[in-house]
Amino acid sequence: MAGDRTAQRLDHTQISFQKISYRWTICNFPFFLEEMPGSIRSPTFSIGANDKWCLTVYPKGIDEVSADYLSVNLLLLSCLKSHVWAKFQFCIINAEGDKTETMRSPKAFKFVPGLGCGFKKYILRDFLLSHAPCLLPDNHFTLLCMVSMVQDSFIISDQNRKPGIQVPRCTLTDDIGELWENSLFTDCCLVVSGQEFQAHKAILAARSPVFRAMFQHDMEESRKNRFEIPDLEPQVFKAMMDFIYTGKAPHLDSMADVVLAAADKYDLEHLKVMCEDALFKDLSVENAAHTLSLADIHSSGQLKTQVLDFITAHASEVSETLGWKAMVGSYPHLVAEAYHSLASAHLSFLEPPFKRLKQS
């Protein structure tokens, strides 16, 4: 009799990181160290495709305990997710170009937009000034921050397993998209600004609660299967229909704002989030106020949170734009929310100081 056979599968999970070394030089630093109150913030930088960070230096610490020290902070300004995990270390680049005064985080920390983490007692001000020829060459202070951000995790299976059956890619969206592109087997006509589009009631009803309700009403339009679509331009309507049939929206970069309005009107939540993502990627000082008002009008929660974080990080620049000044008169409640976000960010100080590790 044959013995028992035991199947075995070996998997392991691999975590990938994205790393960056960001170097920031502050000129005339002794003057800033002695005379300037408050803090100074670096330009923004990114580690991945959809995150923004900056560094903050507090010349006189952040509280009474750290008043004699220089405090440093790594601040996450925005990201697509609710949080990211990252490890970091700070060091000073000396006159010879070497790294010195290194401090490392003992573990990965959870960063959420608008909050930071760092070292309250990074280096004594008196020590820094007394070693100025080495640490402040030409009165320049060069801070290096090295960040390792957790990017993703995935499972790798045993490579010795039998390959099995190769299942081809599902072509469902391609097949349904062909029905729309070639007007095959249509049963209704949608009229947009005088242009006629042939479509399928079952597909529209399955994808949009608004279309479903429209088709269920016992009215002349429903009996004739001819429906007027008001308040949409043909190109916007076509982009929305492309999404309904295929789940894709390839031209959002040029009209995400108007497609967002259409997605909101026809209750297409996934398309709304795709528009939010496109608007976030195009976010700038000049369009921040307009994007904030769009997010508020169309109840786009993720986008609104990200824009408020962006405005908090660029408050002085955004407040000088024409869009912001127009928003002050038209949407005062958004101005109040932006100021509240700014005030909250200013209360977000560093974590308690880590124990200083070995210096390099």
N, C-alpha and C positions, 0 to 999 in steps of 0.2 A: 504494500500500500504506500502510495506517495506521501511524503511528509507535508506538513502544513507550510503554506507559502505566506510570508508576511510582506505586504506592500510597504514601501518606505518612500517618503517624500521629504526632501531637504530644502527648506527655504531660509532666506535671511533678509532682514530689512536693512536697507541702506539709506542713510540720511545724507543729503547733499547740502553744501554750503556755498554761498556767494561771499567773496571776500573783497575788501577794498582797503587801500591805504590812502587816507586823505591828509594832505599836508596844507597847513594854513599858516601864513606868515603875517604878523602884525608889525607894522613899521612904527618907529618912535614909541616903542613900548614902555620905556621908563616914565615918560610923561603920562601915558595912559594909566600906568600902575599907581602913580602918586596922586594925580589930579582928577581923573575922570571918575565920577560916581557910577553906580549901577553895574551894568554888564555890557559886553560886546558880543555880537553874534556873527558867525561866519557866513559866507555865501552858502547856498544850498548845494547838496550833492546827492547822488543816487547810488545805490548798491545794485538794485535790480531795475527792471523796466518800469515799475509802477510805485516806487517808493521815493520819498524825499526826506533828507536828514540835514541837520546842521550842528555845529558845535557852539557852545557858549562858554565864555570865560568871565568869571566874577573876580575882579582884582582885589576886593576886600572881603572875600568869602560871601556866604549867603546867610550867616547868622552870627551870633556872638561867639559861639564855639569856634568858628572858622574865620574869625575876623582878621587874624594875622596871616592867613593863608591865601594862596591863589586857588580858587575852586574851578573845576572844569566839568563840563556836562556834555553828553551826547543826547541829542533831542530828535525824536521821530516826528516829522511834520505831517506826513500823510502816507497812506498805503491803501491798497484795495481791500485787504482783509481787515478784520477788527483789531488784529495785533500781529506782531512778529516776534520771534525769539532771536536774540543775538548776544554774542560775547564781544568784548572790546578791550582795548588797551590804549593808554596814552603815553607819549614820551616826548621829550624835547630834543630837537636837533641842535647839537652844539656847533661851535665854530669850525670843528674839523669835519662836520657832516655826520657825526656818529649819534646814535640814539642814547639818551641818558634820562635819568629820572623816570624810569618806566613803572607804570602801575597797571595791573591787569585785573579785570573782573574775575572773581573766583568761579563763576558759573555763567551760564546763559541767562539773560534776564528777559522778561516779557515787556516789550515796548508797545504802548498804544499811542495813537496820534495825539500830539499835544503834550506828551509827558516824556521826561528824559531820565537819564541815570548817569552817575559819574562819581567824582571824588570831591568831597568837601574840603579835605585837607591834602590837596595835591602837592603843593610845595610852599614853603615859607617865603613870604615876600622879601624879608631881609636876606635870606640865603640866596634868592634869585638875584637881587641887586648886588650883593657882595661878590657874586661870581659872574657879573655881567660880561667881562671879556670872553668868557667861555660860553655862557648860556644865552647872552644877548649880543651877539656879534653885530657891530654897526647899529646897535639899538634895535635890532630885529629879533622878535620872539617867534620861533617856528615850532608849532605844535603839530605832532603827527598822531593821528588816531587810526588805529587798525581795527576794523570791524569784520566779524564773521557772522553772517545772517543765515539762519536755517532757511533753506530754500524749499526743500521738498523731501519726502520719504517715499520709497517704493520697495516692493517685494521682488526679489530675484529668486526664481525657482531653480531647482536642481537641473543642471544642464544635461545630465545623463538620462533624463526621462525620455520615453518614446515621444516622438513629435506629434503623434495623433493625427486627427483629421484637420486639414486646413479649411476653416470656415471662411468663405469670401465676405467681403464688406457688404453690409446691408445697403441696398440701393433704394429704399423706400422713399426718401426725400427727393431723390433724382426722378423717380417714376411719377410721384405726385406733382413735382415741379413741371414735368413735361406736359401734364394735363393743363396747367395754367399757361405755360408759354405758347402752346399750340392750340389753345381753346378747344380741347377734345372733350366731347360728351358733356358740354356745359348745360346748365338748366336755369340760369338767371343772368340778367344783364344789369350791371352797375354803371350809372351815368355820373361822371365827374367832370364838371365844367363843360358839359356838352360832349365829352368823349365817352364812348361806350366800351366797357370791359366785360367780356364773357367769363363767367365764373361758375362755381359749384356750391350750391347752398349747403350741402352736408359738410363739406370741408370748412367753410366759413363758420358755420354754426358750431362745429366741434372745436374750433380754435378761439372764437371770440364770443363771450356771453352777450355782447351788444348785437352782433349779427344774429345770434340765435333768437333773441327777443324780437328783433325786427322781422324775421321770417315767420314767427309764430303769430303775429298780429293779424287778425282777419280784416284786411284792408285791401283797397284796390291794387296797391303796389304788389302785395303778396299774391293776389290772384293772378296778376299779369306777369309776375316774376321779373319786374323791372323796377329798380330802386334808384332814387336820386341820393347821391352822397354829397351833402353840403360841406362847405368850409374846408375842403381839401384841394390842393393843387394836384393835377394828374401825376406829376413826378413823385410827389410825396405818397399819393395813394398807391402807385406802382411799387414803391419801396416797401410799403406796409404789406401789400399782397405777396410780394416776393418772400417776405418773412413768414407769412401765414402758410404758404405752400411748401417752403423749403427749410424754414428755421434760420435762414441766413439773411443778412442785410449788408451787402458789400459796399454801399455808398454812404455809410453813415458819417464819414469824416467831413463831408461837404454839407450835410443837412440834418445833423443830429438833433438840432433844436426843434425843427418843425416836425420831424418824425416822432420825437418825444411827445409832442402834443397829440399827434394822431394815435400813438400807442396808448396814451392815457385815455383818450376819448373812446377807443374801442376795447379797452380793458385787456391789453396785450402786455402782461407784466414782464415777461422775459424780454420782449423788445424794448420796454422801458429801461430795463437794467442795461441792455446793450447800448442804448443811447446815453445813459448816465456814464458808462465807461468811456465812450467816445468824447463826450463833453469834458470829462475829467482829464483825459489825455491832452486835450487842447487848452486846458486851463492856463490863464495868464493873468498878470496884473491888470491889463486893460479890460478883459472880459469877465473878471471875477464877479463883479456886482450883477451883471446881466445873467450870468450862470446861476448865481444864488437865487435871483428872482424866479428863473425858470424852474429850479428845483423846488422852490416853495409852492409855486402855482400848481405844479403837477405832482405834488406829494412824493417827490423822489428823495427818500430819506438818506440813502447812502451818499448820493451826490451832494446833498445839502451839508452833511457832516464833513465831507472832504473839502468843500468850498469854504466852510467856516474855518476849518483848520488852516487852509491856505491863506485866507484873509488875516487870520491871527498872526501868521508868520510874516506877512508882508503888509502889515496894517498901514504904515506911513505911506507906502507907494500907492496902495489901493485907494486910500482916502483922498488922493489928489486926482483921481481919474474922473472923467465926465460921467461915466456910468455910476460911480458911487454917489456923486453929487445929485444925479437924477433920482437915485434910489432913496436918498434922504427924504425927498418930497413925496415920492410915490409909495414907498414901502417902509415907513418908519419902524414897524415891528421887526423887520429884518436888520435894520441898523442896531436896534436894541439887542437882538440875538448875537450880532457880531461883537458888540462891546462886551456882552456877558462872556462870550467865548474868549475874548482877549483877556478879560479880568481873571478868568479861571486859569488860563495858561500861565499868568504871572504868579499864581499861587503854587504852581507845580515845581517845587524845588528838587534838589538832588536827593538821592537815596542816602541813608546814613553812611558815613564813610566806611570804605572797606579797609581791612587791615592791610597796611602797605606790604607788598611782596618784595621779592628780591629785585634790586635795581640792576639795570644793565649798564 
